């Protein structure tokens, strides 16, 4: 695919005006910091829930146009590799067989190694032929860019998602109490049961918010395939119930 024939349109992060360029010239644009290229709206009778998710990674709001997109924003926010995140970051337009085709990816994530991740979110049973063409084209574009990768995601694993939703309630940095966090890291130096490690540090009611925050941040780890609970194994490295 000739990147010089692909147009990109995005909203300027300062004035909000639209800017346009060819795809091959935008590798240095900080798309993780732009405004959505289209408005996120709601109206009576709307079939999808729209809104804004507060991302701890950027300490800013990230838009979503469905619960599935909200869940994916949450998973990206939870991913330690992600250092920047924006929704509906740009619109790409290219010449198809008979007409111009345009598509707006759902998310752009900046990863810690400086590369970009373009994300489309769609239920597995709702990827039609036209959608498949757009998703394939976006993947090809990202491969040609070299510094970007692409992923089409569907419904997340229900157990992992339930765990992340719970932990997201403690994602704000205010839940990280310095001395408690240090003692928890020491307590879970070797994997042990969640409640045992918390009780060893102090009153669980005061300790658990910091523990959940450490699990959210990835400083402490648990087995994502097992529902989070008092009997979860927690450690400083990846743990498994296997």
QUINOR-V513027 format. One record per pair of residues at least 12 apart in sequence whose ideal C-beta (glycine too) atoms are under 8 Angstrom apart, sorted by the first residue. I is the first residue (numbers start at 0). J is the second residue. If there is no record, write none. Layout:
((I;J) (I;J))
//
This chain:
((0;93) (0;136) (0;139) (0;140) (0;143) (2;21) (2;22) (2;23) (2;140) (2;143) (2;144) (3;21) (3;22) (3;23) (4;21) (4;93) (4;94) (5;21) (5;22) (5;23) (5;91) (5;92) (5;93) (5;140) (6;19) (6;20) (6;21) (6;22) (6;91) (6;92) (6;93) (7;19) (7;20) (7;21) (7;22) (7;25) (7;89) (7;90) (7;91) (7;92) (8;36) (8;89) (8;90) (8;92) (9;25) (9;28) (9;30) (9;33) (9;36) (9;88) (9;89) (9;90) (10;33) (10;34) (10;35) (10;36) (11;33) (11;34) (12;29) (12;32) (12;33) (12;34) (15;34) (17;36) (22;91) (22;140) (22;144) (23;144) (25;89) (26;144) (26;146) (26;147) (29;83) (29;109) (30;85) (30;88) (30;89) (30;107) (30;109) (30;115) (31;57) (31;82) (31;83) (31;84) (31;85) (31;88) (31;107) (31;108) (31;109) (31;115) (32;83) (32;85) (33;85) (33;88) (33;89) (33;107) (34;85) (35;62) (35;85) (35;86) (35;87) (35;88) (36;87) (36;88) (36;89) (36;90) (36;103) (37;87) (37;90) (37;103) (39;51) (39;62) (39;63) (39;64) (39;86) (39;87) (47;64) (47;65) (47;66) (48;65) (48;66) (48;69) (49;62) (49;63) (49;64) (49;65) (50;62) (50;63) (50;69) (51;63) (52;69) (52;72) (52;73) (52;76) (54;72) (54;75) (54;76) (54;84) (55;76) (55;170) (55;171) (55;172) (55;215) (56;75) (56;76) (56;81) (56;82) (56;83) (56;84) (57;83) (57;84) (61;76) (61;84) (61;85) (61;86) (61;106) (62;86) (62;87) (63;86) (64;87) (64;105) (65;120) (67;120) (67;121) (67;122) (67;154) (68;86) (68;105) (68;106) (68;120) (70;155) (70;160) (70;164) (71;105) (71;106) (71;118) (71;120) (71;152) (71;155) (72;84) (72;86) (72;106) (73;163) (73;164) (73;167) (74;155) (74;160) (74;163) (75;106) (75;108) (75;118) (76;167) (76;170) (77;163) (77;166) (77;167) (77;170) (77;215) (77;217) (78;108) (79;111) (79;216) (79;217) (80;110) (80;111) (80;112) (81;108) (81;109) (81;110) (81;111) (81;116) (82;109) (82;110) (82;111) (83;108) (83;109) (84;106) (84;107) (84;108) (84;109) (85;106) (85;107) (86;105) (86;106) (87;103) (87;104) (87;105) (88;104) (88;106) (88;107) (89;103) (89;104) (89;107) (90;102) (90;103) (91;103) (91;104) (91;137) (91;140) (93;136) (95;132) (100;132) (100;133) (100;136) (102;133) (102;136) (102;137) (104;117) (104;118) (104;119) (104;137) (105;118) (105;119) (105;120) (106;118) (106;120) (113;146) (114;146) (114;147) (114;148) (115;141) (115;144) (115;146) (115;147) (115;148) (116;147) (116;148) (116;149) (116;150) (117;137) (117;141) (117;147) (117;148) (117;149) (117;150) (118;149) (118;150) (118;151) (118;152) (119;134) (119;137) (119;149) (119;150) (119;151) (119;152) (120;152) (120;153) (121;134) (121;151) (121;152) (121;153) (122;153) (122;154) (123;153) (123;154) (126;151) (134;151) (137;149) (138;151) (156;223) (156;224) (158;223) (158;224) (158;225) (158;226) (159;223) (159;224) (161;226) (161;227) (162;221) (162;223) (162;226) (162;227) (165;211) (165;227) (166;211) (166;214) (166;215) (166;227) (167;215) (168;211) (169;208) (169;211) (169;212) (169;214) (169;215) (170;212) (170;215) (171;212) (172;212) (174;208) (174;209) (174;211) (174;212) (175;209) (175;212) (175;213) (175;216) (176;208) (176;209) (179;200) (179;201) (179;205) (179;206) (179;209) (180;209) (180;212) (180;213) (180;218) (182;200) (182;201) (183;196) (183;197) (183;200) (183;206) (183;209) (183;210) (183;213) (183;219) (184;213) (184;218) (184;219) (184;235) (186;199) (186;200) (187;219) (187;233) (187;234) (187;235) (188;234) (188;235) (189;234) (190;232) (190;233) (190;234) (190;236) (190;238) (191;232) (191;233) (191;234) (192;229) (192;230) (192;231) (192;232) (192;233) (193;210) (193;221) (193;227) (193;228) (193;229) (193;230) (193;231) (193;232) (193;233) (194;229) (194;230) (196;210) (196;233) (197;210) (210;233) (214;233) (218;235) (219;233) (219;234) (219;235) (220;233) (220;234) (220;235) (220;236) (220;237) (220;238) (221;233) (221;234) (221;238) (222;238) (222;239) (222;240) (224;240) (225;240))
//
